[in-house]
Amino acid sequence: WDTLRHLAAPVITLTYVNLANMTRVMRTSMLETLRQDYVRTARAKGMSRRVVELHHARRNALLPVTTIAGMELAAMMGGVVITETIFDYAGLGQFAAKTAANLDFPAVLGFGLYFADVLVVLNL
């Protein structure tokens, strides 16, 4: 439990801005989806509002969110370097900051390659 307590501040720092942006995108996408013809048709057929929103509209409203999630994770991974340095949490971000400060070029290139690989996989 001690580890979770120490992870709270860095996790909140990394996710706070991204969560607000994702919530805004999800809200806009859901409102746009609820105005579509197929949603009105489902409501006209007698389906409850809850069923229409959960089973029909939400699935289509999540498409823009999944697209933006990859870019948000890229920004979050960039923030990991700063966040781990500030909170003195041992991880890849702090490793990258220390190797860059020590001019350890192979390690910095390795971190950059790993970072690029993760971003490519997340955006597939």
TORTI-639036 format. One record per residue (C-alpha): x, y, z; residue number from 1; chain; residue in three letters. Coordinates in nm, 4 decimals. Layout:
<site <X; Y; Z>; NUM; A; ALA>
...
// end
This chain:
<site <0.0000; 0.0000; 0.0000>; 1; A; TRP>
<site <0.2934; 0.2295; 0.0523>; 2; A; ASP>
<site <0.3796; 0.2205; -0.3185>; 3; A; THR>
<site <0.0249; 0.3162; -0.4178>; 4; A; LEU>
<site <0.0316; 0.6082; -0.1770>; 5; A; ARG>
<site <0.3526; 0.7380; -0.3349>; 6; A; HIS>
<site <0.2167; 0.6888; -0.6876>; 7; A; LEU>
<site <-0.0916; 0.9044; -0.6273>; 8; A; ALA>
<site <0.0668; 1.2470; -0.6864>; 9; A; ALA>
<site <0.2579; 1.1549; -1.0072>; 10; A; PRO>
<site <-0.0464; 0.9785; -1.1545>; 11; A; VAL>
<site <-0.2730; 1.2740; -1.0799>; 12; A; ILE>
<site <-0.0148; 1.5087; -1.2296>; 13; A; THR>
<site <0.0088; 1.3095; -1.5523>; 14; A; LEU>
<site <-0.3612; 1.2421; -1.6019>; 15; A; THR>
<site <-0.5313; 1.5616; -1.4880>; 16; A; TYR>
<site <-0.4996; 1.7643; -1.8081>; 17; A; VAL>
<site <-0.5441; 1.4633; -2.0357>; 18; A; ASN>
<site <-0.8563; 1.3536; -1.8511>; 19; A; LEU>
<site <-1.0143; 1.6955; -1.8948>; 20; A; ALA>
<site <-0.9412; 1.6934; -2.2680>; 21; A; ASN>
<site <-1.0727; 1.3394; -2.3148>; 22; A; MET>
<site <-1.3901; 1.4251; -2.1227>; 23; A; THR>
<site <-1.4500; 1.7270; -2.3462>; 24; A; ARG>
<site <-1.3985; 1.5217; -2.6623>; 25; A; VAL>
<site <-1.6233; 1.2422; -2.5339>; 26; A; MET>
<site <-1.9014; 1.4862; -2.4457>; 27; A; ARG>
<site <-1.8878; 1.6566; -2.7848>; 28; A; THR>
<site <-1.8786; 1.3252; -2.9678>; 29; A; SER>
<site <-2.1695; 1.1832; -2.7668>; 30; A; MET>
<site <-2.3848; 1.4919; -2.8275>; 31; A; LEU>
<site <-2.3088; 1.4747; -3.1982>; 32; A; GLU>
<site <-2.3887; 1.1026; -3.2102>; 33; A; THR>
<site <-2.7188; 1.1484; -3.0270>; 34; A; LEU>
<site <-2.8312; 1.3827; -3.3066>; 35; A; ARG>
<site <-2.7818; 1.1143; -3.5731>; 36; A; GLN>
<site <-3.0772; 0.9630; -3.7597>; 37; A; ASP>
<site <-3.0208; 0.6056; -3.6421>; 38; A; TYR>
<site <-3.0491; 0.7171; -3.2787>; 39; A; VAL>
<site <-3.3814; 0.8875; -3.3504>; 40; A; ARG>
<site <-3.4963; 0.5749; -3.5342>; 41; A; THR>
<site <-3.4066; 0.3526; -3.2393>; 42; A; ALA>
<site <-3.5972; 0.5829; -3.0029>; 43; A; ARG>
<site <-3.8952; 0.5825; -3.2423>; 44; A; ALA>
<site <-3.8985; 0.2017; -3.2381>; 45; A; LYS>
<site <-3.9602; 0.2170; -2.8643>; 46; A; GLY>
<site <-3.6151; 0.1487; -2.7202>; 47; A; MET>
<site <-3.5474; 0.3134; -2.3889>; 48; A; SER>
<site <-3.3150; 0.6127; -2.3763>; 49; A; ARG>
<site <-3.0653; 0.4183; -2.1653>; 50; A; ARG>
<site <-3.0435; 0.1275; -2.4112>; 51; A; VAL>
<site <-3.0024; 0.3619; -2.7067>; 52; A; VAL>
<site <-2.7281; 0.5613; -2.5338>; 53; A; GLU>
<site <-2.5380; 0.2623; -2.3966>; 54; A; LEU>
<site <-2.5620; 0.0193; -2.6878>; 55; A; HIS>
<site <-2.5905; 0.2340; -2.9977>; 56; A; HIS>
<site <-2.4622; 0.5851; -2.9384>; 57; A; ALA>
<site <-2.1728; 0.5199; -2.7012>; 58; A; ARG>
<site <-2.0058; 0.2715; -2.9334>; 59; A; ARG>
<site <-1.9941; 0.5249; -3.2156>; 60; A; ASN>
<site <-1.9100; 0.8138; -2.9842>; 61; A; ALA>
<site <-1.5951; 0.6338; -2.8656>; 62; A; LEU>
<site <-1.4349; 0.6321; -3.2121>; 63; A; LEU>
<site <-1.2927; 0.9877; -3.1916>; 64; A; PRO>
<site <-1.1863; 0.9242; -2.8328>; 65; A; VAL>
<site <-0.9777; 0.6213; -2.9302>; 66; A; THR>
<site <-0.8171; 0.8237; -3.2091>; 67; A; THR>
<site <-0.7181; 1.1037; -2.9730>; 68; A; ILE>
<site <-0.6097; 0.8631; -2.6978>; 69; A; ALA>
<site <-0.2901; 0.7737; -2.8861>; 70; A; GLY>
<site <-0.1887; 1.1373; -2.9139>; 71; A; MET>
<site <-0.2758; 1.1991; -2.5494>; 72; A; GLU>
<site <-0.0594; 0.9050; -2.4444>; 73; A; LEU>
<site <0.2282; 1.0514; -2.6461>; 74; A; ALA>
<site <0.1963; 1.3775; -2.4554>; 75; A; ALA>
<site <0.1704; 1.1873; -2.1287>; 76; A; MET>
<site <0.4855; 0.9877; -2.2035>; 77; A; MET>
<site <0.6696; 1.3120; -2.2708>; 78; A; GLY>
<site <0.5524; 1.4404; -1.9347>; 79; A; GLY>
<site <0.6819; 1.1281; -1.7615>; 80; A; VAL>
<site <1.0401; 1.2525; -1.7883>; 81; A; VAL>
<site <0.9583; 1.5752; -1.6068>; 82; A; ILE>
<site <0.7156; 1.4197; -1.3581>; 83; A; THR>
<site <0.9523; 1.1422; -1.2509>; 84; A; GLU>
<site <1.2331; 1.3924; -1.2090>; 85; A; THR>
<site <1.0210; 1.6263; -0.9960>; 86; A; ILE>
<site <0.8774; 1.3502; -0.7752>; 87; A; PHE>
<site <1.2096; 1.1598; -0.7643>; 88; A; ASP>
<site <1.0408; 0.8390; -0.8777>; 89; A; TYR>
<site <1.2712; 0.5799; -1.0342>; 90; A; ALA>
<site <1.1471; 0.4929; -1.3820>; 91; A; GLY>
<site <1.2208; 0.5302; -1.7504>; 92; A; LEU>
<site <1.1613; 0.9041; -1.7397>; 93; A; GLY>
<site <1.4168; 0.9628; -1.4676>; 94; A; GLN>
<site <1.6547; 0.7252; -1.6449>; 95; A; PHE>
<site <1.6210; 0.9316; -1.9638>; 96; A; ALA>
<site <1.6789; 1.2574; -1.7774>; 97; A; ALA>
<site <1.9909; 1.1257; -1.6011>; 98; A; LYS>
<site <2.1409; 0.9763; -1.9165>; 99; A; THR>
<site <2.0777; 1.2999; -2.1075>; 100; A; ALA>
<site <2.2445; 1.5004; -1.8304>; 101; A; ALA>
<site <2.5442; 1.2640; -1.8379>; 102; A; ASN>
<site <2.5601; 1.2794; -2.2207>; 103; A; LEU>
<site <2.5217; 0.9019; -2.2487>; 104; A; ASP>
<site <2.4212; 0.9034; -2.6143>; 105; A; PHE>
<site <2.3572; 0.5283; -2.6633>; 106; A; PRO>
<site <2.1189; 0.5245; -2.3662>; 107; A; ALA>
<site <1.9384; 0.8383; -2.4860>; 108; A; VAL>
<site <1.9025; 0.6883; -2.8340>; 109; A; LEU>
<site <1.7755; 0.3640; -2.6809>; 110; A; GLY>
<site <1.5147; 0.5517; -2.4810>; 111; A; PHE>
<site <1.4096; 0.7458; -2.7901>; 112; A; GLY>
<site <1.3786; 0.4254; -2.9908>; 113; A; LEU>
<site <1.1735; 0.2602; -2.7163>; 114; A; TYR>
<site <0.9527; 0.5711; -2.6895>; 115; A; PHE>
<site <0.8969; 0.5715; -3.0675>; 116; A; ALA>
<site <0.8143; 0.1991; -3.0704>; 117; A; ASP>
<site <0.5568; 0.2398; -2.7946>; 118; A; VAL>
<site <0.3943; 0.5304; -2.9786>; 119; A; LEU>
<site <0.3752; 0.3350; -3.3036>; 120; A; VAL>
<site <0.2095; 0.0405; -3.1273>; 121; A; VAL>
<site <-0.0362; 0.2676; -2.9443>; 122; A; LEU>
<site <-0.1394; 0.4416; -3.2659>; 123; A; ASN>
<site <-0.2060; 0.1245; -3.4666>; 124; A; LEU>
// end
